[in-house]
Amino acid sequence: MTNYIDKSQQPLLGNDAVEPTTPQGERWRASMWKFLLFSALGLALFIIPFKWEGKVTILLGVLTDTLQASLGDYVVYAALAIVTLSLVGALAVKLVRPEIHADSMTAKLFDVDWFWLAARFFGALFAWMIYLQVGPEFIINRNTGGVIFEDLIPILIPLFFFAILSLPFLTDFGLMEFLGTLASKVFVKLFRLPGRSAVDAMSSWFGAASIGLLVTMQEYNKSYYSQREAAIIATTFSVTSIAFTYVVAKTIGVDNNFIFFYLTIALTGFIAAIIMPRIPPLSLKPDTYHSGKSMLDEGIPAQYSTYQWAVNRAVTRAHSMPSLGSVFKHSLKNLFDIYFGLIPVIFAIGTIGLGLAEYTPVFDWLSAPLVPFLELLQIPEATKAAPAMIMGFADMYLPALVGKSIESEMTRFIVGAASITQIVYMSEVGALILKSNIKLNVLELFMIFILRTLISLVVITSVAHLLY
């Protein structure tokens, strides 16, 4: 991801910055406007919710929906082109072994190890099978590969286009430094995280899980987060958006209680965020950095108040940024990296996960130990609810699709809320984490998923018993 030089730890403009008639004062004012304008644009795009055509969304959501509508059926051909080029390029680099520089764009996009080459192969294979409707039902059925090809990918392609290109407005012009400094003490004490991770959390809650995760990946690659911090943020704060939470509530039939539904999710997420960083496997992750050393210092010098230092760091960060052209160029490279690296993986992992859920008893077997726990919590129809809970590991929408047939509204409420707070689902968030430099494997992700499920169930069920 983008790796700009960070100069924000050294107050570039110093004490003379308050003098508007000095050269430093002029630079301070120009950089202040740079910070304010571009950060406001980032907030407007990613975080500030508003009502649009009858639903609560963000500006990025409106842009994504508009582009998706404009592309129409052509998004299918875009998806096929992406997975095909991704595979062909990787095969050419792996088999032909041309002389390419390690830091070149070609190496970044196509020089992958055998595991990711296999993921690209199966991703391309599944995509073409689904499009041509050739092959086993396990792959091409509307409820398996069709969910990925027709529901998920048409959203992700336009979403990533706008999200990646506009992400620097949120992360690189001082907003992270400003909010991070203000929130540092709270986030360190509660979550054992840097204050700037507050932006990741807001990006997810008001935008989308993948957006918050993209922020986290970028910050880890820049060495603002350690491996432990990035793993915690990725699996703790990558919650789906308010808008999609409503879709889940409506699907599972509890939208009449949406306010309580959403408040329950917020409370559960808060409690899980306090507990998860303090227990394995997240607590065992090392505090090592992608570049070998931390680029972050959220300490506040004695001569500054918290607010003054927050402003100073934000303005200095904005001053250190290159031209918008350079920012756009870096972002464009990151966009192709996400397209060629992630879309095939989503096809491969997502289709297999949904196929297992639809055609095998795997999730029934996996959920069997969960039934006594649900019965202990006095959840009605525990036997029907248990598989829905486990299916969330494949895709977060599956529990809602399966759980809507449960008669008990209280159980549907619990299943729907749990599907949001589980966070780790392999069709998107899990695949994105595996593709990133954050060192979490499938087994660790499953352990985190189970722990989050157990914690969430205790909290959500307690609230549900009060409501019902």
C-alpha positions, 0 to 999 in steps of 0.5 A, spaced: 500 500 500 502 507 499 508 508 503 509 516 504 514 519 508 512 520 515 514 527 518 508 528 523 513 526 529 517 533 528 513 539 529 515 542 522 512 549 523 514 550 530 512 556 535 512 561 530 506 558 526 502 562 530 505 569 527 501 569 520 506 575 518 512 570 518 514 565 512 512 559 517 506 563 519 504 563 512 506 555 511 502 554 517 495 557 514 496 554 508 497 547 511 491 548 516 487 549 510 490 543 506 488 539 513 481 542 514 479 541 506 482 534 505 480 531 511 473 534 511 472 531 504 475 524 507 469 525 513 464 526 508 466 520 503 467 515 508 464 517 515 458 522 515 451 518 514 445 521 511 439 519 508 438 518 501 432 515 497 429 512 503 436 509 506 441 511 511 448 511 507 454 515 506 457 519 500 461 513 498 455 509 498 452 513 493 457 514 489 458 506 489 451 505 487 451 510 482 457 507 478 454 500 479 447 502 476 451 505 470 456 499 469 449 494 469 451 488 466 458 490 464 460 489 471 460 481 470 465 482 464 469 487 468 470 481 474 471 476 468 477 480 465 480 481 472 480 474 474 483 472 468 488 477 467 490 476 474 491 469 473 495 469 466 499 475 469 501 470 475 502 464 471 507 468 466 511 471 471 511 464 475 513 460 469 517 464 464 520 468 470 522 474 466 527 479 469 523 484 473 525 489 479 522 487 485 519 494 487 516 494 480 508 494 479 509 487 475 512 484 481 507 487 486 501 485 482 503 478 479 509 475 483 505 471 488 507 464 491 504 458 489 498 458 494 496 465 492 497 462 485 492 457 486 487 461 489 487 465 483 487 459 479 480 457 482 478 464 483 478 464 475 475 457 474 469 458 478 468 465 475 468 462 468 464 456 471 458 460 474 458 465 468 457 459 463 453 455 468 458 449 466 460 445 472 457 442 479 451 445 482 456 446 488 459 451 484 454 454 479 448 454 484 445 461 485 445 460 493 453 458 492 457 461 486 451 466 484 451 469 491 459 471 490 458 473 482 451 476 482 451 479 489 457 481 492 462 482 486 458 487 483 458 491 489 465 490 491 468 492 484 465 499 484 466 500 492 474 499 491 474 503 485 472 509 489 474 507 496 482 506 494 482 512 490 479 517 495 482 513 502 488 518 502 483 524 504 481 520 510 488 517 512 494 521 509 492 529 510 492 529 518 485 527 520 488 520 523 493 524 527 488 529 529 483 524 532 488 519 534 492 524 539 485 526 542 483 519 543 490 516 544 489 515 552 482 512 551 484 507 546 490 505 549 486 503 556 480 500 553 483 496 547 490 497 548 490 500 541 493 507 538 488 513 538 488 513 530 485 506 530 478 510 532 478 512 524 478 505 522 472 504 527 468 509 524 470 507 517 467 501 518 461 502 522 459 508 518 462 506 511 463 498 510 467 493 513 472 492 507 473 500 508 475 500 515 480 494 513 483 497 507 485 503 512 488 498 517 492 494 512 494 501 509 496 503 516 500 497 518 504 497 511 506 504 513 508 501 520 503 506 524 500 499 527 504 493 530 502 486 527 498 485 534 495 492 533 493 491 526 490 484 527 486 486 533 483 492 529 482 488 523 478 483 527 475 487 532 473 494 528 471 491 521 464 491 523 459 492 517 455 498 515 449 501 518 446 500 512 447 493 511 445 492 518 438 494 516 438 489 510 440 483 515 435 486 520 429 486 515 431 479 512 431 476 518 424 479 520 426 484 526 427 490 523 421 492 527 426 493 533 431 496 529 433 501 534 434 496 539 437 491 534 443 496 532 444 498 540 445 491 542 450 490 536 454 497 538 454 494 546 456 487 544 462 490 539 464 495 545 464 489 550 468 484 545 473 490 543 475 490 550 476 482 551 478 480 545 485 484 545 487 481 552 486 473 550 489 469 545 490 468 539 490 476 539 494 477 545 500 473 543 501 477 536 508 480 537 509 488 537 513 488 531 512 492 525 512 492 517 518 496 516 522 494 522 520 500 527 514 504 529 513 510 525 508 512 530 509 517 536 502 519 540 506 522 546 504 529 548 510 534 549 509 537 556 509 544 553 502 542 549 495 541 551 492 535 548 488 539 543 494 543 541 498 537 539 493 534 535 492 540 531 500 541 530 501 534 528 495 534 523 497 540 520 504 538 519 502 531 516 498 535 511 504 539 510 508 533 508 504 530 503 506 530 496 502 533 490 495 530 489 497 527 482 503 523 486 497 521 491 493 519 485 498 515 482 500 511 488 492 510 490 491 507 482 497 502 484 493 500 490 487 499 486 490 494 481 493 490 487 486 490 490 483 488 484 488 482 481 489 480 488 483 480 492 477 479 487 480 472 485 480 470 492 473 472 494 471 467 488 475 461 490 474 462 498 467 465 498 464 460 493 467 454 497 464 456 503 457 457 501 458 451 497 459 447 504 454 451 507 449 449 502 450 442 500 454 439 506 452 437 513 459 440 515 456 446 519 451 442 522 457 438 525 461 444 527 455 447 530 453 441 534 457 443 540 454 449 540 447 447 541 448 445 549 451 452 550 445 455 546 440 451 551 444 453 557 442 461 555 435 459 554 435 460 546 428 457 543 430 453 537 437 452 539 438 446 534 436 450 528 440 457 531 446 453 532 448 452 524 446 459 522 451 461 527 457 457 524 455 459 517 457 466 519 464 464 518 463 463 510 459 469 509 455 474 514 449 474 510 448 466 510 445 466 518 440 471 516 438 467 510 438 461 514 435 464 520 429 467 517 425 460 517 426 460 525 419 461 528 422 465 535 423 472 533 427 472 539 432 467 536 432 471 530 434 477 533 440 473 536 442 470 530 441 476 526 445 481 531 451 475 532 452 475 524 454 482 525 458 482 531 462 475 529 466 480 523 470 474 521 467 472 514 471 468 509 467 471 503 470 478 504 473 480 510 477 474 511 479 473 504 482 481 505 485 479 511 489 473 508 491 477 502 494 483 506 501 483 510 497 482 517 499 475 519 493 471 521 492 464 518 485 461 517 486 457 523 487 463 527 481 467 524 476 461 525 479 461 533 477 469 533 470 467 530 468 462 535 471 466 541 467 473 538 461 468 537 461 466 544 462 473 547 457 476 543 452 470 544 452 472 552 451 479 551 446 479 545 442 473 549 442 477 555 439 483 552 434 479 548 431 476 554 430 483 557 426 485 550 422 479 549 
